[in-house]
């Protein structure tokens, strides 16, 4: 039965075998979606659809920070510091992976 499953999905399975970065399961995605499910009731209290959209962005940024190994609070404080120093910061320079490069540099 399991072999038939793989045989009917040869192309996708071959892609998995060619790239060691791809996970065989989707456990990471399932765990991250749990945030959305748990927060669903909280979204009712966002005040508006726009408020809920903004909350989703914050949840997404926090999950990204955790995934790449930086503290979400520390990330938010660093973004605020950079924005207060330079209001014209490019948005792509404020993304978690960009800031993580500096946070995770070994201190000399």
C-alpha positions in Angstrom: 0.0 0.0 0.0 2.7 2.5 1.0 4.8 1.5 -2.1 1.8 2.2 -4.3 1.5 5.6 -2.8 5.1 6.5 -3.6 4.8 5.0 -7.1 1.8 7.1 -8.0 3.8 10.2 -6.8 7.1 9.4 -8.4 7.8 13.0 -9.6 7.3 14.6 -6.2 9.3 11.8 -4.5 12.1 12.2 -7.0 12.2 15.9 -6.2 12.5 15.1 -2.5 15.4 12.7 -3.1 17.3 15.3 -5.2 17.2 18.0 -2.6 18.4 17.3 0.9 16.8 20.5 2.2 13.3 19.1 1.7 11.8 17.3 4.7 10.0 14.0 4.2 7.1 15.2 6.4 5.3 18.4 7.0 5.5 18.4 10.8 7.1 21.9 10.8 4.3 23.4 8.8 1.7 21.7 11.0 3.3 23.1 14.1 3.4 26.6 12.7 -0.2 26.4 11.6 -1.1 25.5 15.2 -0.4 29.2 16.1 -3.1 30.2 13.7 -5.6 27.7 15.0 -5.0 28.6 18.6 -5.1 32.3 17.9 -8.3 32.1 15.8 -10.6 33.0 18.7 -8.2 35.9 19.6 -8.6 37.3 16.1 -12.2 38.1 16.9 -11.0 40.8 19.3 -8.6 42.5 16.8 -11.3 45.1 16.2 -11.4 44.9 12.4 -10.3 42.9 9.5 -7.3 45.2 9.1 -6.4 44.5 12.8 -6.6 40.8 12.2 -4.3 41.1 9.1 -1.8 43.0 11.2 -1.9 40.4 14.0 -1.3 37.7 11.4 1.8 39.6 10.2 3.1 39.9 13.8 2.5 36.1 14.4 4.3 35.3 11.1 7.3 37.5 12.0 7.5 35.9 15.5 7.4 32.4 14.1 10.1 33.3 11.5 12.3 34.7 14.3 11.9 31.6 16.4 12.6 29.4 13.4 15.9 31.1 12.6 17.0 31.3 16.2 16.5 34.9 17.3 14.3 36.1 20.1 11.1 37.7 18.7 11.1 40.5 21.3 14.7 41.3 20.7 14.0 41.4 17.0 11.0 43.8 17.5 13.2 46.1 19.7 15.9 46.1 17.0 13.4 47.0 14.3 12.1 49.9 16.5 15.6 51.1 17.2 16.5 51.1 13.5 13.2 52.9 12.5 13.7 55.5 15.1 17.3 56.1 13.9 16.3 56.1 10.2 12.7 56.4 9.2 13.6 55.7 5.6 14.9 52.1 6.3 14.2 49.8 3.4 11.6 47.2 4.5 13.8 44.3 3.2 16.6 45.4 5.5 14.2 44.9 8.5 13.3 41.3 7.7 14.2 38.7 10.4 16.8 36.9 8.4 18.7 40.2 7.7 18.7 41.2 11.3 19.6 37.6 12.4 22.8 37.9 10.4 23.9 40.7 12.7 22.5 39.1 15.9 24.2 35.8 15.3 27.6 37.2 14.4 30.2 36.1 16.8 31.2 39.0 19.1 34.8 39.9 18.9 
